[in-house]
């Protein structure tokens, strides 16, 4: 028997998050470069991010060739563009980075996959790079990470928008993530839930 999916949020009807969706429209542009292995991952937070910030743009790929069209596009406009990635060359993301509208590029995947994307794309390395201030632990408990500073892509976007646009209410982004996490935890067998 096939699953029925919600036409609004795209999740199975038994996991619909529509009641928690409250869209926001920041002045900053969010551009997510998503590793192909994340697209069908049931726990990926980019689907939530697109519900919370409908203007979010997602491009799936890994190599320079995958992003050739985007690279050409970025050379034709003058919007300041930052890569949100904690590299050795990154600087702290601050509100004064946004005296005008900016584009923020986020890499979506595991740490190992995003590092590979970063290394395979010298054009990303050439962008001004920013990192977030020390963050609170992730609320995305249903997905394990090896690093203590790991955030879901949705959490990283929310934290970045809070820095760039201090007056913007990003609480709806966190509320949507909390709804998904709670739904998933409720449906887990007790023994499995203990691990989270």
For each residue, the residues with C-beta under 8 A, 3 or more apart:
1:
2:
3: 12 13 14
4: 12 13
5: 10 11 12 13
6: 9 10 11 12 13 16 18
7:
8: 16 18 21
9: 6 16 17 18 21 47 51
10: 5 6 47
11: 5 6 15 16 17 47
12: 3 4 5 6 15 16
13: 3 4 5 6 16
14: 3 187
15: 11 12 180 183 184 187
16: 6 8 9 11 12 13 19
17: 9 11 20 21 48 51 176 179 180 183
18: 6 8 9 21
19: 16 179
20: 17 175 176 178 179 180
21: 8 9 17 18 51 52 172 176
22: 52 172 175 176
23: 51 52 53 54 172
24: 52 53 168 169 170 172 173
25: 53 54 55
26: 30 53 55 161 164 165 168
27: 98 101 165
28: 98 101 102 103 104 160 161 164 165
29: 55 57 79 101 102 103 104
30: 26 49 53 55 56 57 103 104 106 157 161
31: 56 57 58 59 70 103 104 105 106
32: 46 49 56 57 58 59 105 106 107 108 153 157
33: 59 61 67 105 106 107 108 117 124
34: 38 39 44 46 58 59 60 61 108 109
35: 38 60 62 107 108 109 110 113 114 117
36: 39 60 61 62
37: 41 109 113
38: 34 35 41 44 46 108 109 113
39: 34 36 44 60
40:
41: 37 38 44
42:
43: 142 143 184
44: 34 38 39 41 47 108 153
45: 48 49 140 152 153 154 155 177
46: 32 34 38 49 50 56 58 108 153 154
47: 9 10 11 44 50 51
48: 17 45 51 52 154 173 176 177 180
49: 30 32 45 46 52 53 56 153 154 157 173
50: 46 47 53 54 56 58
51: 9 17 21 23 47 48 54 176
52: 21 22 23 24 48 49 154 172 173 176
53: 23 24 25 26 30 49 50 56 157 161 173
54: 23 25 50 51
55: 25 26 29 30
56: 30 31 32 46 49 50 53 157
57: 29 30 31 32
58: 31 32 34 46 50 108
59: 31 32 33 34 66 67 70
60: 34 35 36 39 66
61: 33 34 36 66 67
62: 35 36 66 113 116 117 120
63: 66 67 120 121
64: 67 68 71 120 121 122 123
65: 68
66: 59 60 61 62 63
67: 33 59 61 63 64 70 71 121 123
68: 64 65 71 72
69: 72 73
70: 31 59 67 73 74
71: 64 67 68 74 75 123
72: 68 69 75 76
73: 69 70 76 77
74: 70 71 77 81
75: 71 72
76: 72 73
77: 73 74
78:
79: 29 101 102 103
80: 97 100 101 102 103 128
81: 74 102 103 104 105 127 128
82: 93 97 102 103 104 105 127 128 129 130
83: 90 105 107 124 127 128 129 130
84: 93 104 105 106 107 129 130 131 132 156 160
85: 90 107 114 118 124 129 130 131
86: 90 131 132 149
87: 90 118 125 129 131
88:
89: 125 129
90: 83 85 86 87 129 130 131
91: 128 129 130 131
92: 130 131 132 133
93: 82 84 97 130 131 132 133 160 163 164
94: 97 163
95: 98 163 164 165 166
96: 99
97: 80 82 93 94 102 130 163 164
98: 27 28 95 101 102 164 165
99: 96
100: 80
101: 27 28 29 79 80 98
102: 28 29 79 80 81 82 97 98 164
103: 28 29 30 31 79 80 81 82
104: 28 29 30 31 81 82 84 130 157 160 164
105: 31 32 33 81 82 83 84 124 127
106: 30 31 32 33 84 153 156 157 160
107: 32 33 35 83 84 85 114 117 118 124
108: 32 33 34 35 38 44 46 58 114 153
109: 34 35 37 38 113 114 117
110: 35 113 114 145
111: 114 115 145 146 147 150
112: 115 116
113: 35 37 38 62 109 110 116 117
114: 35 85 107 108 109 110 111 117 118
115: 111 112 118 119
116: 62 112 113 119 120
117: 33 35 62 107 109 113 114 120 121 124
118: 85 87 107 114 115 121 124 125
119: 115 116
120: 62 63 64 116 117
121: 63 64 67 117 118 124 125
122: 64 125 126
123: 64 67 71 126 127
124: 33 83 85 105 107 117 118 121 127
125: 87 89 118 121 122 129
126: 122 123
127: 81 82 83 105 123 124
128: 80 81 82 83 91
129: 82 83 84 85 87 89 90 91 125
130: 82 83 84 85 90 91 92 93 97 104 160
131: 84 85 86 87 90 91 92 93
132: 84 86 92 93 135 151 156 159 160 163
133: 92 93 163
134: 149
135: 132 138 149 151 155 159
136:
137: 148
138: 135 141 145 150 151 152 155
139: 155 174 177 178 181
140: 45 143 151 152 154 155 177 181
141: 138 181 185 196
142: 43 180 181 184 185 196
143: 43 140 152
144:
145: 110 111 138 150
146: 111 150
147: 111 150
148: 137
149: 86 134 135
150: 111 138 145 146 147
151: 132 135 138 140 155 156 159
152: 45 138 140 143 155 156 177
153: 32 44 45 46 49 106 108 156 157
154: 45 46 48 49 52 140 157 158 173 176 177
155: 45 135 138 139 140 151 152 158 159 173 174 177
156: 84 106 132 151 152 153 159 160
157: 30 32 49 53 56 104 106 153 154 160 161 173
158: 154 155 161 162 170 173 174
159: 132 135 151 155 156 162 163
160: 28 84 93 104 106 130 132 156 157 163 164
161: 26 28 30 53 157 158 164 165 168 170 173
162: 158 159 165 166 168 170
163: 93 94 95 97 132 133 159 160 166
164: 26 28 93 95 97 98 102 104 160 161
165: 26 27 28 95 98 161 162 168
166: 95 162 163
167:
168: 24 26 161 162 165
169: 24 172
170: 24 158 161 162 173 174
171: 174 175
172: 21 22 23 24 52 169 175 176
173: 24 48 49 52 53 154 155 157 158 161 170 176 177
174: 139 155 158 170 171 177 178
175: 20 22 171 172 178 179
176: 17 20 21 22 48 51 52 154 172 173 179 180
177: 45 48 139 140 152 154 155 173 174 180 181
178: 20 139 174 175 181 182
179: 17 19 20 175 176 182 183
180: 15 17 20 48 142 176 177 183 184
181: 139 140 141 142 177 178 184 185
182: 178 179 185 186
183: 15 17 179 180 186 187
184: 15 43 142 180 181 187 188
185: 141 142 181 182 188 193 196
186: 182 183
187: 14 15 183 184
188: 184 185 192 193 196
189: 192 193
190: 193 194
191: 194
192: 188 189 195 196
193: 185 188 189 190 196
194: 190 191
195: 192
196: 141 142 185 188 192 193
